[in-house]
Amino acid sequence: MLTFNFLTIFMLLLAFVVSSVKIIREYERAVVFRLGRLLGAKGPGIIILIPGLDKMVRVDLRTVTLDVPPQDIITRDNVSVKVSAVVYFRVLEPVKAIVDVEDFHFATSQLAQTTLRSVCGQGEMDNLLSERDEINDRIQTILDKDTSPWGVKVGKVEVKEIDLPEEMRRAMAKQAEAERERRSKIINAEGEYQASQRLAEAAAIISATPGALQLRYLQTLQDIAGENNSTTIFPLPIDLIRPLLENRAPSSSKES
């Protein structure tokens, strides 16, 4: 009988010790309450709790990736879009995260959704597409300020996807095509302008040097003869035979 009582006491003592010893990991903290009163955050390592009197809540201190589902947003220029984002946050003060808010994860998620709708709805569609980094910074600043009383630090916010209506996609495609066509026409016009400038300079040089026109003429004849085997009739410029005509004119006057 004595042995049985001793064994029972030993088992109860062992169960008491096992239930009172808790192991907290390096990335965790235990917020401990004793009879409902806050004792503080403990860990990491081994902590001792009084069974029946103490209660602990584990808090993960690692960065949490929060996926914000697509939100229906109407921009300032009355364009309806769906915007999704991802939020990275972590708990810095475990006591505040447990005591000051009922569910900090759910509260941060809801706050991220409303902030995303508010910030994106204040800008126009073009700004939403071209100034994504600024929008990310604005959302991150607002979220970090609002979650600071909960002991939560929002480190980064990224707008993940912007889903445009089909008619808006077609309009943007037409706009991009028109912009490319405009640039192409500008480049062609600039090329023609530069070519005309070069031609004008060449014409000025040739007109200043009469022999240059004759050399150019002969070079053109040589190119045509080398490329084509057929007979080509090419007009003879008057500049080539003008010296002969001038020499013949004085001789004719002497005979008369």
C-alpha positions as CSV (number, residue, x, y, z in Angstrom):
1,M,0.0,0.0,0.0
2,L,2.8,2.4,0.9
3,T,4.5,1.5,-2.4
4,F,1.4,2.3,-4.3
5,N,0.9,5.7,-2.6
6,F,4.6,6.5,-3.3
7,L,4.2,5.6,-7.0
8,T,1.0,7.7,-7.3
9,I,2.7,10.7,-5.7
10,F,5.7,10.2,-8.0
11,M,3.5,10.1,-11.1
12,L,1.6,13.2,-10.0
13,L,4.8,15.0,-9.3
14,L,6.2,14.0,-12.7
15,A,3.0,15.1,-14.5
16,F,3.2,18.4,-12.6
17,V,6.8,19.0,-13.7
18,V,6.2,18.0,-17.3
19,S,3.1,20.3,-17.6
20,S,4.9,23.2,-16.0
21,V,8.0,23.1,-18.2
22,K,7.7,24.6,-21.6
23,I,10.3,25.1,-24.3
24,I,10.2,28.3,-26.3
25,R,12.0,28.4,-29.6
26,E,14.4,31.1,-30.6
27,Y,11.9,32.8,-33.0
28,E,9.1,32.6,-30.4
29,R,8.0,34.4,-27.2
30,A,5.5,33.3,-24.6
31,V,3.2,35.9,-23.2
32,V,2.3,34.6,-19.8
33,F,-0.8,35.3,-17.7
34,R,-1.3,34.3,-14.1
35,L,-4.9,34.2,-13.0
36,G,-5.7,36.6,-15.8
37,R,-3.0,39.1,-14.9
38,L,-0.2,39.8,-17.3
39,L,3.3,38.6,-16.2
40,G,5.1,39.6,-19.4
41,A,6.9,37.9,-22.3
42,K,9.3,35.1,-21.6
43,G,11.7,33.0,-23.7
44,P,13.4,31.7,-25.6
45,G,14.5,28.5,-23.9
46,I,12.9,26.7,-20.9
47,I,10.2,28.5,-18.9
48,I,8.4,27.2,-15.8
49,L,4.6,27.7,-15.5
50,I,2.3,26.8,-12.6
51,P,-0.3,24.4,-13.9
52,G,-3.8,25.7,-13.4
53,L,-2.6,29.2,-12.6
54,D,-0.5,30.2,-15.5
55,K,-1.5,30.4,-19.1
56,M,0.8,31.3,-22.0
57,V,0.2,32.4,-25.6
58,R,2.9,31.7,-28.2
59,V,3.8,34.5,-30.5
60,D,5.9,34.0,-33.7
61,L,8.4,36.7,-34.3
62,R,9.3,35.7,-37.8
63,T,8.3,37.8,-40.9
64,V,4.8,36.9,-42.1
65,T,3.8,37.0,-45.7
66,L,0.3,38.3,-46.0
67,D,-1.5,37.9,-49.3
68,V,-4.0,40.7,-49.9
69,P,-6.8,39.4,-52.1
70,P,-7.9,41.4,-55.2
71,Q,-9.8,44.6,-54.3
72,D,-12.3,46.3,-56.5
73,I,-11.1,49.9,-56.8
74,I,-12.4,52.9,-58.8
75,T,-9.6,55.3,-59.6
76,R,-10.0,59.1,-59.6
77,D,-10.6,59.1,-63.3
78,N,-13.5,56.6,-62.9
79,V,-11.7,53.4,-64.1
80,S,-12.7,50.2,-62.3
81,V,-9.8,47.9,-61.7
82,K,-8.9,45.0,-59.4
83,V,-5.6,45.4,-57.4
84,S,-3.9,42.7,-55.3
85,A,-0.9,43.1,-53.1
86,V,1.4,41.3,-50.6
87,V,2.4,42.6,-47.2
88,Y,5.4,41.6,-45.1
89,F,5.2,42.2,-41.4
90,R,6.5,40.9,-38.1
91,V,5.8,41.2,-34.4
92,L,8.3,43.4,-32.5
93,E,6.4,43.6,-29.2
94,P,4.6,40.3,-28.3
95,V,2.8,41.8,-25.3
96,K,1.1,44.5,-27.3
97,A,0.3,42.1,-30.1
98,I,-1.6,39.9,-27.6
99,V,-3.0,42.4,-25.2
100,D,-3.9,45.5,-27.3
101,V,-5.6,43.7,-30.3
102,E,-7.7,40.6,-30.4
103,D,-6.1,39.0,-33.5
104,F,-3.2,41.0,-34.9
105,H,-3.0,38.9,-38.0
106,F,-6.6,39.4,-39.0
107,A,-6.5,43.0,-38.0
108,T,-3.4,43.6,-40.2
109,S,-5.1,41.9,-43.1
110,Q,-8.2,44.0,-42.9
111,L,-6.2,47.2,-42.5
112,A,-4.1,46.3,-45.5
113,Q,-7.2,45.8,-47.7
114,T,-8.8,49.1,-46.7
115,T,-5.5,51.0,-47.1
116,L,-4.9,49.5,-50.5
117,R,-8.4,50.6,-51.7
118,S,-7.9,54.0,-50.3
119,V,-4.5,54.8,-51.7
120,C,-5.1,53.3,-55.1
121,G,-8.5,55.1,-55.4
122,Q,-6.9,58.5,-54.8
123,G,-4.8,58.3,-58.0
124,E,-5.5,58.1,-61.7
125,M,-5.1,55.0,-63.8
126,D,-1.8,56.2,-65.5
127,N,-0.3,56.9,-62.1
128,L,-1.3,53.5,-60.8
129,L,0.6,51.8,-63.6
130,S,3.6,54.1,-63.8
131,E,4.2,55.0,-60.1
132,R,3.9,51.6,-58.5
133,D,6.9,52.2,-56.2
134,E,5.5,55.3,-54.8
135,I,2.2,53.6,-54.1
136,N,4.0,50.8,-52.4
137,D,5.8,53.2,-50.1
138,R,2.6,55.1,-49.3
139,I,0.8,52.0,-48.3
140,Q,3.7,50.7,-46.3
141,T,4.0,54.0,-44.4
142,I,0.3,54.1,-43.5
143,L,0.2,50.5,-42.4
144,D,3.3,50.8,-40.3
145,K,1.9,53.8,-38.5
146,D,-1.5,52.2,-37.9
147,T,-0.1,48.8,-36.7
148,S,2.6,50.3,-34.5
149,P,0.3,50.4,-31.4
150,W,-0.2,46.7,-31.8
151,G,3.6,46.0,-31.7
152,V,3.6,45.0,-35.4
153,K,6.1,46.3,-37.9
154,V,5.2,46.4,-41.6
155,G,8.4,46.1,-43.5
156,K,7.4,46.1,-47.1
157,V,4.3,46.3,-49.3
158,E,4.2,45.3,-53.0
159,V,1.3,45.8,-55.4
160,K,1.2,42.4,-57.0
161,E,-1.2,42.6,-59.9
162,I,-3.5,45.2,-61.5
163,D,-6.3,43.6,-63.4
164,L,-7.7,46.0,-66.1
165,P,-11.1,45.7,-67.8
166,E,-11.0,44.3,-71.4
167,E,-12.1,47.6,-73.0
168,M,-9.4,49.4,-71.1
169,R,-6.8,47.0,-72.3
170,R,-7.9,47.5,-75.9
171,A,-7.8,51.3,-75.5
172,M,-4.3,51.1,-74.0
173,A,-3.1,48.9,-76.9
174,K,-4.4,51.4,-79.4
175,Q,-2.7,54.2,-77.6
176,A,0.6,52.3,-77.5
177,E,0.3,51.6,-81.2
178,A,-0.5,55.2,-82.0
179,E,2.5,56.3,-80.0
180,R,4.8,53.9,-81.8
181,E,3.5,55.1,-85.2
182,R,4.1,58.7,-84.1
183,R,7.7,57.9,-83.2
184,S,8.2,56.1,-86.5
185,K,7.0,59.1,-88.5
186,I,9.2,61.4,-86.5
187,I,12.2,59.3,-87.2
188,N,11.4,59.0,-90.9
189,A,10.9,62.8,-91.1
190,E,14.2,63.4,-89.3
191,G,16.0,61.1,-91.7
192,E,14.5,62.8,-94.7
193,Y,15.5,66.2,-93.3
194,Q,19.1,65.1,-92.8
195,A,19.2,63.5,-96.2
196,S,17.9,66.7,-97.8
197,Q,20.6,68.7,-95.9
198,R,23.3,66.4,-97.3
199,L,21.9,66.7,-100.8
200,A,21.8,70.4,-100.6
201,E,25.4,70.5,-99.4
202,A,26.5,68.1,-102.3
203,A,24.6,70.2,-104.8
204,A,26.4,73.4,-103.6
205,I,29.8,71.7,-103.9
206,I,29.1,70.4,-107.4
207,S,27.7,73.7,-108.6
208,A,30.9,75.4,-107.3
209,T,33.1,72.9,-109.2
210,P,32.0,72.3,-112.8
211,G,34.4,69.4,-113.2
212,A,32.8,67.5,-110.3
213,L,29.6,67.2,-112.2
214,Q,31.4,65.6,-115.1
215,L,33.2,63.2,-112.9
216,R,30.0,62.2,-111.2
217,Y,28.4,61.6,-114.6
218,L,31.2,59.3,-115.7
219,Q,31.1,57.4,-112.5
220,T,27.4,56.8,-112.9
221,L,28.0,55.5,-116.4
222,Q,30.6,53.1,-115.1
223,D,28.3,51.8,-112.4
224,I,25.5,51.2,-114.9
225,A,27.9,49.4,-117.3
226,G,29.2,47.1,-114.6
227,E,25.7,46.1,-113.2
228,N,23.7,45.7,-116.5
229,N,24.6,43.8,-119.7
230,S,21.9,45.4,-121.7
231,T,22.3,48.6,-123.8
232,T,21.6,51.8,-121.9
233,I,20.9,55.1,-123.6
234,F,22.1,57.9,-121.3
235,P,21.8,61.6,-122.2
236,L,25.1,63.4,-122.8
237,P,25.4,66.5,-120.7
238,I,26.1,69.7,-122.6
239,D,29.0,70.5,-120.3
240,L,31.1,67.7,-121.8
241,I,30.8,69.0,-125.4
242,R,30.7,72.7,-124.6
243,P,34.5,73.1,-125.1
244,L,34.3,71.5,-128.5
245,L,31.5,73.9,-129.5
246,E,33.4,76.9,-128.3
247,N,36.5,75.9,-130.3
248,R,34.4,75.3,-133.4
249,A,32.6,78.6,-133.2
250,P,35.8,80.8,-133.7
251,S,37.0,78.7,-136.6
252,S,33.7,79.1,-138.4
253,S,33.8,82.9,-138.1
254,K,37.4,82.9,-139.6
255,E,36.3,81.0,-142.7
256,S,33.5,83.5,-143.3
